[in-house]
Amino acid sequence: MKVHWFLPTGGDSRDVLPDEPGAHWRPPSMDYLSQVATACDQLGYEGMLTPCGTMCEDAWLSTIALVPVTKRIKFLVAFRPGFLSPTLAAQMASTYQRLSGGRLLINIVTGAEPRELNRFGDWLDKDTRYARTGEFLRIVREAWSGEPFDFEGDFYKVAAATTRDVPDPQPAIYFGGASPAAESIAAEHVDVYLAWGEPPDMVTERLERMRARAADHGRTLRFGIRFHVITRPEAADAWAVADDMLAHMSPEAIAAAQADFATTMSEGQRRMAQLHAEGTGRLEIHPNVWSGIGLVRGGAGTALVGSYSEIADRIAEYHELGFDEFILSGYPHLEEAYWFGEGVMPILRERGLLEQLAHGSDDALVSSFR
């Protein structure tokens, strides 16, 4: 099993809404991003998902700048394929692998709301964008093969597409999307299919369907799931943090976010919105799965909330369903990376679900100077 964290290139805070009183906004400076990245590097996280969009710093540039200050952690770089030529993307990824020592993972993001896509000059409808993604990924894969590749499709025409050298290893391709068009592309082209943190009864059917769709192409998929996390030694303390976070979400902010989500073109966002349709009660939709973050935040809107042992149990439960990769985050990302990394990850290692740290044990001796 692999556990990843999130690199907050759009900034960070103690609350979901950074402009709420007491949120203590942290800009995405090189100093702060380095703190988060080096902490995750030392704690043993596998990689760091880095988002894309006009509200974030560029994922390619932000992460390559962090390679020299980290030692082993990988960077899961999100980008939208329609905005680069596939051969250029293959070249960038190939170069990144050589310069970083093989620490690049790729997250293909086809979807977004029209206002975001239009900022980049992309006006295609949803199904057409996914069809373009399929051609894009085929060219990227072949350009990495070491053999020049010719292709002519509906969106791209390339002659002798290749890169300076074959990337070693080839970057794994991650991809999420809940629509039929997205599932079709994932089944044929990607390595890791991602879901947002839904209750087991919602995601089980998707896993079964995606296994069957991939098998139709003679392929198998790995599966990943995206959660926020709030964990403390005692469950009551974790829930107190969640309750305080909810208390800082004003009714006006919740109403504005829900009105925005009601017009979404994203099937995944629609599914997230369903999870808090009953209002602002406890919002625990499955043991230790809390949908409160999705009241005001787009995208991943659920959090694992509970004690260290409870969160380890929930992760083991989702792993048993078929999820091998967990992409987590918290508010703020630096402190929550430590709470999870020092509290939950040792339990997962004890259970044999995570590899042991290569650079030392979880119970290394520390001097008390007495």
DAPEGI-V769224 format. One record per residue. PHI is phi in degrees with one decimal (none if undefined). Layout:
# DAPEGI-V769224
phi=PHI
phi=PHI
This chain:
# DAPEGI-V769224
phi=none
phi=-122.5
phi=-119.3
phi=-112.0
phi=-118.1
phi=-119.8
phi=-97.6
phi=-81.3
phi=-75.4
phi=-99.8
phi=105.6
phi=-143.3
phi=-165.5
phi=-84.9
phi=-128.0
phi=-61.5
phi=-97.9
phi=-68.1
phi=-95.4
phi=-74.4
phi=-57.6
phi=84.2
phi=-72.4
phi=57.0
phi=-57.7
phi=-120.6
phi=-68.7
phi=-81.4
phi=-75.2
phi=-61.1
phi=-61.9
phi=-72.3
phi=-60.1
phi=-65.4
phi=-59.9
phi=-64.8
phi=-66.4
phi=-69.6
phi=-61.6
phi=-66.0
phi=-60.3
phi=-74.2
phi=-76.6
phi=100.7
phi=-65.1
phi=-73.6
phi=-155.8
phi=-132.4
phi=-71.1
phi=-120.4
phi=-75.1
phi=-125.4
phi=134.7
phi=-72.7
phi=-90.0
phi=-118.3
phi=-70.4
phi=-59.2
phi=-70.1
phi=-61.6
phi=-70.6
phi=-62.5
phi=-77.4
phi=-64.7
phi=-69.1
phi=-91.1
phi=-58.0
phi=-66.8
phi=-96.4
phi=-122.1
phi=-115.0
phi=-136.3
phi=-66.7
phi=-92.7
phi=-122.1
phi=-92.7
phi=-87.5
phi=-89.4
phi=-155.6
phi=-98.5
phi=-68.1
phi=-72.1
phi=-101.2
phi=-128.7
phi=-70.7
phi=-62.0
phi=-67.8
phi=-63.7
phi=-61.9
phi=-62.8
phi=-66.0
phi=-60.4
phi=-66.1
phi=-62.8
phi=-62.2
phi=-56.6
phi=-61.3
phi=-70.4
phi=-71.1
phi=-98.2
phi=75.4
phi=82.0
phi=-109.0
phi=-102.6
phi=-123.0
phi=-121.2
phi=-114.2
phi=-82.8
phi=-116.4
phi=-89.7
phi=-88.3
phi=174.1
phi=-71.5
phi=-53.6
phi=-63.0
phi=-74.1
phi=-63.2
phi=-65.0
phi=-60.5
phi=-96.3
phi=83.8
phi=-101.7
phi=-120.7
phi=-73.1
phi=-75.1
phi=-60.0
phi=-63.8
phi=-67.5
phi=-62.7
phi=-68.3
phi=-63.0
phi=-63.7
phi=-60.4
phi=-60.6
phi=-64.6
phi=-56.9
phi=-68.1
phi=-63.4
phi=-66.9
phi=-58.6
phi=-59.4
phi=-69.9
phi=-65.2
phi=-82.5
phi=-75.3
phi=94.4
phi=-115.1
phi=-54.3
phi=-125.3
phi=-101.9
phi=-155.9
phi=-139.2
phi=-129.6
phi=-76.7
phi=-120.2
phi=-132.6
phi=-134.8
phi=-128.1
phi=-125.5
phi=57.0
phi=-64.6
phi=-162.4
phi=-128.0
phi=-56.2
phi=-154.0
phi=-72.3
phi=-66.0
phi=-134.0
phi=-82.0
phi=-62.8
phi=-62.9
phi=-65.7
phi=-106.6
phi=-102.6
phi=-163.0
phi=-128.1
phi=164.7
phi=-102.5
phi=-80.5
phi=-56.5
phi=-64.4
phi=-66.9
phi=-62.7
phi=-63.1
phi=-65.7
phi=-60.8
phi=-60.4
phi=-92.3
phi=-125.7
phi=-105.4
phi=-96.7
phi=-125.2
phi=-95.1
phi=-106.1
phi=-126.7
phi=-78.6
phi=-72.7
phi=-98.2
phi=-61.0
phi=-53.2
phi=-68.5
phi=-84.4
phi=-87.9
phi=-59.5
phi=-63.3
phi=-66.7
phi=-61.3
phi=-62.4
phi=-66.2
phi=-70.8
phi=-61.2
phi=-66.7
phi=-67.3
phi=-66.1
phi=-61.5
phi=-61.5
phi=-100.9
phi=69.3
phi=-125.0
phi=-124.8
phi=-115.1
phi=-94.2
phi=-124.9
phi=-127.9
phi=-137.6
phi=-113.7
phi=-133.5
phi=-85.1
phi=-147.4
phi=-132.0
phi=-137.0
phi=-141.4
phi=-56.4
phi=-114.4
phi=-60.4
phi=-59.6
phi=-69.3
phi=-66.7
phi=-67.8
phi=-64.0
phi=-65.1
phi=-62.7
phi=-63.4
phi=-66.8
phi=-62.6
phi=-63.7
phi=-63.7
phi=-89.9
phi=-95.0
phi=-69.5
phi=-55.6
phi=-66.9
phi=-66.9
phi=-63.8
phi=-61.8
phi=-65.1
phi=-66.1
phi=-66.3
phi=-64.3
phi=-65.9
phi=-64.4
phi=-64.7
phi=-103.5
phi=-64.5
phi=-96.9
phi=-90.4
phi=-65.9
phi=-62.5
phi=-65.5
phi=-61.6
phi=-66.4
phi=-62.3
phi=-63.3
phi=-62.4
phi=-72.8
phi=-122.6
phi=-67.0
phi=-83.6
phi=112.7
phi=-115.9
phi=-76.4
phi=-64.2
phi=63.9
phi=-89.1
phi=-92.8
phi=-162.6
phi=-48.2
phi=70.1
phi=-113.1
phi=-114.5
phi=-98.6
phi=-64.6
phi=-62.5
phi=-69.4
phi=-63.6
phi=-129.0
phi=-108.7
phi=-76.6
phi=77.2
phi=-59.1
phi=-124.4
phi=-117.9
phi=-131.1
phi=-84.2
phi=-126.1
phi=159.4
phi=-71.7
phi=-55.3
phi=-69.0
phi=-64.8
phi=-67.6
phi=-61.2
phi=-62.6
phi=-66.1
phi=-64.3
phi=-62.1
phi=-63.4
phi=-69.0
phi=-63.2
phi=-63.4
phi=-67.8
phi=134.0
phi=-87.0
phi=-103.9
phi=-131.2
phi=-121.8
phi=-109.4
phi=-116.1
phi=-159.6
phi=-162.9
phi=-121.9
phi=-80.7
phi=-69.1
phi=-67.2
phi=-65.1
phi=-69.0
phi=-61.5
phi=-72.4
phi=-55.5
phi=-73.6
phi=-65.6
phi=-93.0
phi=-102.1
phi=-95.4
phi=-60.2
phi=-60.5
phi=-65.7
phi=-63.6
phi=-68.5
phi=-61.2
phi=-84.7
phi=78.9
phi=-89.7
phi=-124.1
phi=-66.9
phi=-68.1
phi=-62.0
phi=-79.1
phi=-105.5
phi=148.0
phi=-91.2
phi=-71.9
phi=-115.5
phi=-60.8
phi=-70.0
phi=-129.0
phi=-71.8
phi=-98.5
phi=60.2
phi=-111.2
